[in-house]
Amino acid sequence: MKGGWSTYEATPAEVSPSGRSERHSLRVTRRTVVSQQCMRKTLSLVGSVALSSLFGMAGARIGIMTGFVLGMIGTGLGMYAGYRIAARLDL
């Protein structure tokens, strides 16, 4: 493991069930995995802040505790949405 990065060479069967070229392989490095995790967490943060704010403001019109509870629900939904978007984008 020179240079600090480990690599993983996937076989063509692991890459694509459509049977692409035998020589085709997917190279995944630790740097790629770390950047994917960072993007996943960033999308989760953005989603949680956005939905928490929206739900909290909507609930605050009714009362402060309603705003708090809806803000927490918005946080959870935003995190879920962020992770789903990251999975959909294959990050």
FITOR-509180 format. One line per field, with one value per atom (N, C-alpha, C, O): residue number from 0; residue in three letters; atom name; z, x, y. Coordinates in Angstrom, 1 decimal. Each point is the difference from the previous one (the first is absolute). Layout:
<recs>
seq [NUM;...]
type [ALA;...]
atom [CA;...]
c3 [Z;...]
c1 [X;...]
c2 [Y;...]
</recs>
This chain:
<recs>
seq [0;0;0;0;1;1;1;1;2;2;2;2;3;3;3;3;4;4;4;4;5;5;5;5;6;6;6;6;7;7;7;7;8;8;8;8;9;9;9;9;10;10;10;10;11;11;11;11;12;12;12;12;13;13;13;13;14;14;14;14;15;15;15;15;16;16;16;16;17;17;17;17;18;18;18;18;19;19;19;19;20;20;20;20;21;21;21;21;22;22;22;22;23;23;23;23;24;24;24;24;25;25;25;25;26;26;26;26;27;27;27;27;28;28;28;28;29;29;29;29;30;30;30;30;31;31;31;31;32;32;32;32;33;33;33;33;34;34;34;34;35;35;35;35;36;36;36;36;37;37;37;37;38;38;38;38;39;39;39;39;40;40;40;40;41;41;41;41;42;42;42;42;43;43;43;43;44;44;44;44;45;45;45;45;46;46;46;46;47;47;47;47;48;48;48;48;49;49;49;49;50;50;50;50;51;51;51;51;52;52;52;52;53;53;53;53;54;54;54;54;55;55;55;55;56;56;56;56;57;57;57;57;58;58;58;58;59;59;59;59;60;60;60;60;61;61;61;61;62;62;62;62;63;63;63;63;64;64;64;64;65;65;65;65;66;66;66;66;67;67;67;67;68;68;68;68;69;69;69;69;70;70;70;70;71;71;71;71;72;72;72;72;73;73;73;73;74;74;74;74;75;75;75;75;76;76;76;76;77;77;77;77;78;78;78;78;79;79;79;79;80;80;80;80;81;81;81;81;82;82;82;82;83;83;83;83;84;84;84;84;85;85;85;85;86;86;86;86;87;87;87;87;88;88;88;88;89;89;89;89;90;90;90;90]
type [MET;MET;MET;MET;LYS;LYS;LYS;LYS;GLY;GLY;GLY;GLY;GLY;GLY;GLY;GLY;TRP;TRP;TRP;TRP;SER;SER;SER;SER;THR;THR;THR;THR;TYR;TYR;TYR;TYR;GLU;GLU;GLU;GLU;ALA;ALA;ALA;ALA;THR;THR;THR;THR;PRO;PRO;PRO;PRO;ALA;ALA;ALA;ALA;GLU;GLU;GLU;GLU;VAL;VAL;VAL;VAL;SER;SER;SER;SER;PRO;PRO;PRO;PRO;SER;SER;SER;SER;GLY;GLY;GLY;GLY;ARG;ARG;ARG;ARG;SER;SER;SER;SER;GLU;GLU;GLU;GLU;ARG;ARG;ARG;ARG;HIS;HIS;HIS;HIS;SER;SER;SER;SER;LEU;LEU;LEU;LEU;ARG;ARG;ARG;ARG;VAL;VAL;VAL;VAL;THR;THR;THR;THR;ARG;ARG;ARG;ARG;ARG;ARG;ARG;ARG;THR;THR;THR;THR;VAL;VAL;VAL;VAL;VAL;VAL;VAL;VAL;SER;SER;SER;SER;GLN;GLN;GLN;GLN;GLN;GLN;GLN;GLN;CYS;CYS;CYS;CYS;MET;MET;MET;MET;ARG;ARG;ARG;ARG;LYS;LYS;LYS;LYS;THR;THR;THR;THR;LEU;LEU;LEU;LEU;SER;SER;SER;SER;LEU;LEU;LEU;LEU;VAL;VAL;VAL;VAL;GLY;GLY;GLY;GLY;SER;SER;SER;SER;VAL;VAL;VAL;VAL;ALA;ALA;ALA;ALA;LEU;LEU;LEU;LEU;SER;SER;SER;SER;SER;SER;SER;SER;LEU;LEU;LEU;LEU;PHE;PHE;PHE;PHE;GLY;GLY;GLY;GLY;MET;MET;MET;MET;ALA;ALA;ALA;ALA;GLY;GLY;GLY;GLY;ALA;ALA;ALA;ALA;ARG;ARG;ARG;ARG;ILE;ILE;ILE;ILE;GLY;GLY;GLY;GLY;ILE;ILE;ILE;ILE;MET;MET;MET;MET;THR;THR;THR;THR;GLY;GLY;GLY;GLY;PHE;PHE;PHE;PHE;VAL;VAL;VAL;VAL;LEU;LEU;LEU;LEU;GLY;GLY;GLY;GLY;MET;MET;MET;MET;ILE;ILE;ILE;ILE;GLY;GLY;GLY;GLY;THR;THR;THR;THR;GLY;GLY;GLY;GLY;LEU;LEU;LEU;LEU;GLY;GLY;GLY;GLY;MET;MET;MET;MET;TYR;TYR;TYR;TYR;ALA;ALA;ALA;ALA;GLY;GLY;GLY;GLY;TYR;TYR;TYR;TYR;ARG;ARG;ARG;ARG;ILE;ILE;ILE;ILE;ALA;ALA;ALA;ALA;ALA;ALA;ALA;ALA;ARG;ARG;ARG;ARG;LEU;LEU;LEU;LEU;ASP;ASP;ASP;ASP;LEU;LEU;LEU;LEU]
atom [N;CA;C;O;N;CA;C;O;N;CA;C;O;N;CA;C;O;N;CA;C;O;N;CA;C;O;N;CA;C;O;N;CA;C;O;N;CA;C;O;N;CA;C;O;N;CA;C;O;N;CA;C;O;N;CA;C;O;N;CA;C;O;N;CA;C;O;N;CA;C;O;N;CA;C;O;N;CA;C;O;N;CA;C;O;N;CA;C;O;N;CA;C;O;N;CA;C;O;N;CA;C;O;N;CA;C;O;N;CA;C;O;N;CA;C;O;N;CA;C;O;N;CA;C;O;N;CA;C;O;N;CA;C;O;N;CA;C;O;N;CA;C;O;N;CA;C;O;N;CA;C;O;N;CA;C;O;N;CA;C;O;N;CA;C;O;N;CA;C;O;N;CA;C;O;N;CA;C;O;N;CA;C;O;N;CA;C;O;N;CA;C;O;N;CA;C;O;N;CA;C;O;N;CA;C;O;N;CA;C;O;N;CA;C;O;N;CA;C;O;N;CA;C;O;N;CA;C;O;N;CA;C;O;N;CA;C;O;N;CA;C;O;N;CA;C;O;N;CA;C;O;N;CA;C;O;N;CA;C;O;N;CA;C;O;N;CA;C;O;N;CA;C;O;N;CA;C;O;N;CA;C;O;N;CA;C;O;N;CA;C;O;N;CA;C;O;N;CA;C;O;N;CA;C;O;N;CA;C;O;N;CA;C;O;N;CA;C;O;N;CA;C;O;N;CA;C;O;N;CA;C;O;N;CA;C;O;N;CA;C;O;N;CA;C;O;N;CA;C;O;N;CA;C;O;N;CA;C;O;N;CA;C;O;N;CA;C;O;N;CA;C;O;N;CA;C;O;N;CA;C;O;N;CA;C;O;N;CA;C;O;N;CA;C;O;N;CA;C;O;N;CA;C;O;N;CA;C;O]
c3 [0.0;0.0;0.0;1.0;-2.0;-0.2;-0.3;-0.8;1.3;-0.4;0.9;-0.1;0.9;1.0;-0.6;0.8;-2.0;-0.6;-0.4;-0.7;1.2;-0.5;-1.1;-0.1;-0.8;-1.1;-0.1;0.6;-1.2;-0.2;-1.4;-0.6;0.0;-1.5;0.0;0.4;-0.9;-0.1;-1.3;-1.0;1.0;-1.2;-0.9;0.5;-1.8;-0.8;0.4;-0.2;0.8;0.5;1.1;0.1;0.7;1.2;-0.5;0.6;-1.7;-0.5;-0.7;0.3;-1.2;-0.9;-0.3;-0.6;0.9;-0.4;-1.5;-0.5;-0.2;-1.4;-0.9;-1.2;1.9;-0.7;-0.9;-1.1;1.7;-0.7;-0.3;0.4;-1.0;-0.4;1.1;1.2;-1.5;1.1;0.6;1.1;-1.9;0.5;0.9;0.7;-0.7;0.7;1.5;0.5;0.3;1.5;0.6;-0.6;1.8;0.7;1.1;0.8;-0.8;1.0;1.1;-0.3;1.5;1.1;1.0;0.5;-0.2;1.0;1.3;0.1;0.9;1.3;-0.1;0.7;-1.5;-0.2;-0.6;0.4;-1.4;-0.5;1.0;0.1;0.7;1.1;1.0;0.4;0.0;0.9;-0.6;0.7;-2.0;-0.6;-0.1;0.1;-0.4;0.0;1.3;0.1;1.0;1.3;0.4;0.6;-1.0;0.2;-0.7;0.6;-1.9;-0.7;0.6;0.0;0.4;0.6;1.3;0.2;0.6;1.2;-0.3;0.7;-1.7;-0.3;-0.5;0.4;-1.3;-0.4;1.1;0.0;1.0;1.1;0.9;0.5;-0.4;0.8;-0.7;0.7;-2.0;-0.7;0.1;0.2;-0.4;0.1;1.3;0.2;0.9;1.3;0.4;0.7;-1.1;0.3;-0.7;0.5;-1.8;-0.8;0.5;0.3;-0.1;0.4;1.5;0.3;0.5;1.4;0.1;0.8;-1.6;0.0;-0.5;0.6;-1.7;-0.5;0.9;0.3;0.2;1.0;1.2;0.6;-0.1;1.3;-0.2;0.9;-2.0;-0.2;-0.2;0.5;-1.1;-0.2;1.3;0.3;0.6;1.3;1.0;0.9;-1.1;0.9;-0.1;0.9;-2.0;-0.2;1.0;0.5;-0.1;0.9;1.4;0.9;-0.6;1.3;0.0;-0.9;2.0;0.0;0.1;-0.6;1.4;0.1;-1.2;-0.4;-0.3;-1.3;-1.0;-0.8;0.8;-0.9;0.3;-0.9;2.2;0.4;-0.5;-0.6;0.9;-0.4;-1.5;-0.5;-0.2;-1.5;-0.5;-1.0;1.7;-0.5;0.2;-0.9;2.0;0.2;-1.1;-0.5;0.2;-1.0;-1.4;-0.7;0.5;-1.3;0.0;-1.1;2.2;0.0;-0.4;-0.8;1.4;-0.4;-1.5;-0.6;0.2;-1.4;-1.0;-1.0;1.4;-0.8;-0.1;-1.1;2.2;0.0;-0.9;-0.8;1.0;-0.9;-1.4;-0.9;0.5;-1.3;-0.6;-1.2;2.0;-0.4;-0.4;-1.0;1.9;-0.3;-1.2;-0.8;0.6;-1.1;-1.3;-1.0;1.0;-1.2;-0.3;-1.2;2.2;-0.2;-0.5;-0.9;1.3;-0.5;-1.4;-0.9;0.6;-1.4;-1.0;-1.1;1.6;-0.8;0.0;-0.7;1.4;0.1;0.6;-0.5;1.6;0.7;1.2;0.7]
c1 [0.8;-0.8;0.9;0.0;0.8;0.8;-0.9;-0.9;1.3;-0.8;-1.2;-0.6;0.2;-1.1;-1.3;-1.0;0.8;-1.3;-0.1;0.9;-1.9;-0.2;-1.0;-0.8;1.0;-0.9;-0.7;0.4;-1.5;-0.8;-0.4;-0.6;1.0;-0.3;-1.2;0.1;-1.2;-1.2;0.0;0.5;-1.0;0.0;-1.2;-0.9;0.9;-1.0;-1.4;-1.0;0.9;-1.3;-0.5;-1.2;2.1;-0.4;-0.4;-0.9;1.4;-0.2;-1.4;-0.8;0.6;-1.2;-0.5;0.7;-2.0;-0.6;-0.3;-0.3;0.5;-0.4;1.2;-0.2;1.3;1.0;0.9;0.3;0.1;0.9;1.4;0.1;0.7;1.3;0.7;0.0;0.7;0.7;1.1;0.4;0.2;1.1;-0.5;0.8;-2.1;-0.5;0.0;-0.4;0.9;0.0;-0.2;0.3;-0.8;-0.4;1.1;0.3;0.3;1.1;-0.6;-0.4;0.4;-0.5;1.1;0.6;-0.3;1.1;-0.6;-1.2;2.0;-0.5;-0.4;-1.0;1.7;-0.4;-1.3;-0.8;0.4;-1.3;-1.1;-1.0;1.3;-1.0;-0.2;-1.1;2.2;0.0;-0.8;-0.9;1.1;-0.7;-1.5;-0.8;0.5;-1.4;-0.7;-1.1;1.8;-0.6;-0.2;-1.0;2.0;-0.2;-1.1;-0.8;0.6;-1.2;-1.3;-1.0;1.0;-1.2;-0.4;-1.1;2.1;-0.2;-0.4;-0.8;1.4;-0.3;-1.5;-0.7;0.3;-1.4;-0.9;-1.1;1.5;-0.9;-0.1;-1.1;2.2;0.0;-0.9;-0.8;1.0;-0.8;-1.5;-0.8;0.5;-1.4;-0.6;-1.1;1.9;-0.5;-0.2;-1.0;1.9;-0.2;-1.2;-0.7;0.6;-1.1;-1.3;-0.9;0.7;-1.4;-0.2;-1.2;2.2;-0.2;-0.5;-0.9;1.5;-0.4;-1.4;-0.8;0.5;-1.4;-1.0;-1.0;1.2;-1.0;-0.1;-1.1;2.3;0.0;-0.8;-0.7;1.0;-0.8;-1.5;-0.8;0.5;-1.4;-0.7;-1.1;1.8;-0.5;0.0;-0.8;1.7;0.1;-1.2;-0.3;-0.4;-1.3;-1.0;-0.9;0.9;-0.9;0.4;-0.7;2.0;0.6;1.4;0.5;0.2;1.5;0.3;0.9;-1.7;0.3;-0.4;0.7;-1.7;-0.4;1.1;0.4;0.2;1.1;1.2;0.7;-0.4;1.1;-0.1;0.9;-2.1;-0.3;0.1;0.6;-1.3;0.0;1.4;0.4;0.4;1.4;0.8;0.9;-1.1;0.7;-0.4;0.8;-2.1;-0.5;0.6;0.4;-0.3;0.7;1.4;0.5;0.2;1.4;0.2;0.8;-1.7;0.1;-0.3;0.6;-1.7;-0.4;1.1;0.2;0.4;1.1;1.2;0.6;-0.2;1.1;-0.3;0.8;-2.0;-0.5;0.1;0.5;-1.1;0.0;1.4;0.2;0.7;1.4;0.7;0.6;-0.8;0.6;-0.7;0.7;-2.0;-0.6;0.5;0.2;-0.1;0.5;1.4;0.4;0.5;1.3;0.0;0.9;-1.7;-0.1;-0.5;0.5;-1.4;-0.6;1.1;0.0;0.8;1.1;1.2;1.0;-1.1;1.1;1.2;1.2;-1.3;1.1;0.4;0.9]
c2 [-1.2;1.2;1.2;0.8;-0.6;1.2;1.2;-0.1;1.2;1.2;0.2;1.1;-2.0;0.2;-0.3;0.1;-0.5;-0.3;-1.5;-0.5;-0.1;-1.4;0.0;0.8;-1.8;-0.1;-1.3;-1.0;0.9;-1.2;-0.1;0.9;-2.0;-0.2;-1.0;-1.1;1.6;-0.8;-0.8;0.5;-1.7;-0.8;0.5;0.6;-0.9;0.5;-0.5;0.7;-1.9;-0.5;0.8;0.2;0.4;0.9;1.3;0.7;-0.2;1.3;0.1;0.9;-1.8;0.1;-1.4;-0.8;0.6;-1.3;-0.1;-1.0;2.2;0.0;-0.6;-0.2;-0.2;-0.7;0.9;-0.3;1.4;0.9;-0.7;-1.1;1.7;-0.6;-0.7;0.5;-1.5;-0.8;0.9;-0.2;1.1;0.8;1.2;0.6;-0.4;1.2;-0.3;-1.1;2.0;-0.2;1.4;1.0;-1.0;1.2;0.1;-0.9;2.1;0.3;0.9;1.1;-1.6;0.8;0.2;-1.0;2.2;0.3;0.4;0.4;-0.3;0.5;1.4;0.5;0.3;1.4;0.1;0.9;-1.8;0.1;-0.3;0.6;-1.6;-0.4;1.2;0.2;0.4;1.1;1.2;0.6;-0.3;1.1;-0.3;0.9;-2.2;-0.4;0.1;0.5;-0.8;0.1;1.5;0.4;0.4;1.5;0.6;0.8;-1.2;0.5;-0.5;0.7;-2.0;-0.5;0.8;0.3;-0.1;0.8;1.4;0.6;0.0;1.4;0.1;0.9;-1.8;0.0;-0.2;0.5;-1.4;-0.2;1.3;0.3;0.4;1.2;1.1;0.6;-0.5;1.0;-0.3;0.9;-2.2;-0.4;0.2;0.5;-0.8;0.2;1.4;0.4;0.5;1.4;0.6;0.8;-1.1;0.5;-0.4;0.8;-2.1;-0.5;0.4;0.2;-0.2;0.4;1.4;0.4;0.5;1.4;0.2;0.7;-1.4;0.1;-0.5;0.6;-1.8;-0.6;0.8;0.2;0.3;0.7;1.3;0.4;0.3;1.3;-0.2;0.8;-1.9;-0.3;-0.3;0.4;-1.2;-0.3;1.1;0.1;0.9;1.1;0.9;0.8;-0.9;0.8;-0.5;0.8;-2.0;-0.6;0.2;0.4;-0.7;0.2;-0.4;-0.7;1.0;-0.2;-1.5;-0.5;-0.2;-1.5;-0.7;-1.0;1.4;-0.6;0.3;-0.9;2.1;0.3;-0.8;-0.5;0.3;-0.9;-1.4;-0.6;0.0;-1.4;-0.1;-1.0;1.9;-0.1;0.2;-0.6;1.5;0.2;-1.3;-0.3;-0.5;-1.2;-1.1;-0.7;0.7;-0.9;0.4;-0.9;2.2;0.5;-0.4;-0.3;0.3;-0.4;-1.4;-0.4;-0.5;-1.4;-0.3;-0.7;1.4;-0.2;0.6;-0.6;1.7;0.6;-0.9;-0.1;-0.5;-1.0;-1.2;-0.4;-0.1;-1.1;0.4;-0.8;1.9;0.5;0.2;-0.4;0.9;0.2;-1.3;-0.1;-0.9;-1.3;-0.6;-0.7;0.8;-0.6;0.7;-0.7;2.0;0.7;-0.4;-0.2;0.0;-0.4;-1.5;-0.3;-0.5;-1.4;0.0;-0.7;1.6;0.1;0.5;-0.4;1.4;0.5;-1.0;0.3;-1.3;-1.0;0.6;-0.2;0.9;0.6;-0.7;0.3]
</recs>
